[in-house]
Amino acid sequence: MNDTGKDGTSETPNPFMPSPDDLQHWTSVMGRAQQMMLDYAMSQTGEGKANAAALFDPAGWIHNPATQAWADQSAKMWEQGVAFWTSLATLTPGFTPDAPTEAPKDKRFADPEWTANPAFALIRQTYGLLSDQLLATTRQMSGLDEGARKKMEFAAKGMADAFSPSNLALTNPEVIKRAVETRGESLLKGLKHMLTDLSRGQLSHVDPDAFEVGVNIATTPGKVIHETDLYQLIHYTPTTKDVYAAPLVIFPPWINRFYILDLNPAKSFVRWAVEQGLSVFMVSWKSADASMKDVVWDDYIAAQVDAIDTVRDLLDVPAVHTIGYCVAGTTLAATLAMLSAKGEADKVQSVTFFTAQIDFEFAGDLKMFVDDSYLALLEQLSAPGFLDGRYMAATFNSLRGRDLIWNYVVSNYLLGNDYPPFDLLYWNGDTTNLPAKWHRQYLVDLYRDNRMVIPNSLSVGGTPLDLRKIRTPAYIQAGREDHIAPLASVWRLMDHLSGPKTFLLAGSGHIAGVVNPPAAGKYQYWTGDNDAATLPEFEASSQETKGSWWPHWIDWIVAQDGAKTAAKGSRIPGKGAKKAIEDAPGRYVKQR
């Protein structure tokens, strides 16, 4: 029931207007905001902040003249956007919004005011029409080759997402209502989040202090038993009386930290694999620094061979099972091709590819980042000999800008929400640096020129690579919704390898499609005719199974070799010829 004053008029507070009683508090908020920005500005003008090295530090982008010019222009565009969207509310006084049943499913406009309030409904509908027109116009442009058209569509989509009225405080009803309810404290908290991110040079998805590697994340017990200048090798402690004789060596991508496969006990693939009776070894790559400026693909392949040989010698076994995740899977295929060419393929009993690519014809949106202008930018940004991992994080976030950028701009900065304690988001922001020379080589030779599938086009240590020589039994996992390694691209592994192959299609994408423990009871997977000539034929033959695909994989592993041995001696980390260097997860995963 509405409150009614003495004169009988309604006194229901306007959710979009501060009450007169709150004006003093709002004045305090603005004063604190000014002080916060002043403190930030002062912190950025200290010793060493104005040197040339700032160009290579994402936290110093804001001080770069070119970046500042871009920021100034962006600010003007945002001001114009606010003026444009707010002006729409006055253009059609008699406007009648859609009925609630017609409200869009777009979560950016989930607040009821986007439908019920005529002003915001008009803004939302106009934005939808304009963004649809922008994308349609881009698709209909003539005289463009397919590559140029995709770049234009990507840019148009990014622009449409960026200029959504939901991203602007003055045109987002949820932001306005939250600011009024909290008397401006939400905006002040959001400002603090934004200034902290500017100092870090990275958009935060989660509280950076919520997790500590080795304490409440990456906690599966084990020991580092071997290390080089490029990687550490972790041996995990067995939890079963007997273990399978053939051990498992996991190669994670070096563009991320390995603990995506060891987030917490409930999600950990590593812990689960150990519980199944596997002797599990994990490679932990070193985050690049200036000392790694000359590191190339050959070095990563040599590291994979070194890890395989180290485990074989330690456990006195002829062969190991291997897993290669994403780019490490690409490199593992090259490693197998090299071993096959040298007559040493029997060192690897099986290979599992987690959403990996070897043929980059259908590699998706990432192929837009391999033209001459982008490579020139990378060369500039990689002047110290390595590429700061925050640049790569920004690139990957841009592939899903609506979800991974603007969603958090609204939540963190405009609404001032608390960060969620989400381990996956923490891992996503825990970036690693990349060796400059190898990163460029990877983009040019593989993504741009697709040389890996051309027999003998690439060599490693003087050995030409021919993927057709790989006869190692292969388990190939792909994600149906993967935007990093698209399904059609991962399928190409089926076309180029010559040994027995098992293809499995998992529900979800690049991460959740892989990290899907059985206990969670989530998603599904599809298996089908592994002799299918094409992906559509495989899909037509496939059968869906609810839940995790991990049990299907372990059954496949056991089918390769089910022999077991006692979990003692060298099967215990540090008890064999390789003594423990330190506890898992080791130093390398913690280095910046």
Secondary structure, DSSP 8 states (H G I E B T S, - for coil): ---B-TTS-B----TTS--GGGHHHHHHHHHHHHHHHHHHHHHTTSTTTTSGGGGG-GGGGGGSHHHHHHHHHHHHHHHHHHHHHHHHTTT-TT-----GGG----GGG-STHHHHSHHHHHHHHHHHHHHHHHHHHHHT-SS--HHHHHHHHHHHHHHHHHT-GGGSGGG-HHHHHHHHHTTTHHHHHHHHHHHHHHHHTS--SS-TTS--BTTTBS---EEEEEE-SSEEEEEE---SSEEESS-EEEE--TTS-GGGG-SSTTT-HHHHHHHTT--EEEEEE----GGGTT--HHHHHHHHHHHHHHHHHHHT-S-EEEEEETHHHHHHHHHHHHHHHTT-GGGEEEEEEES--S--TT-GGGGGG-SHHHHHHHHHHTTTSEE-HHHHHHHHHHHTHIIIIIHHIIIIIIS-------HHHHHHH----EEHHHHHHHIIIIIIT-GGGSTTSSEETTEE--GGG--S-EEEEEETT-SSS-HHHHHTHHHH--S-EEEEEESS-TTTTT---GGG---EEEE--TT-SSHHHHHHH-EEEES-SHHHHHHHHHHH---EEES-GGGSTTSSSS---EETT-SGGG--
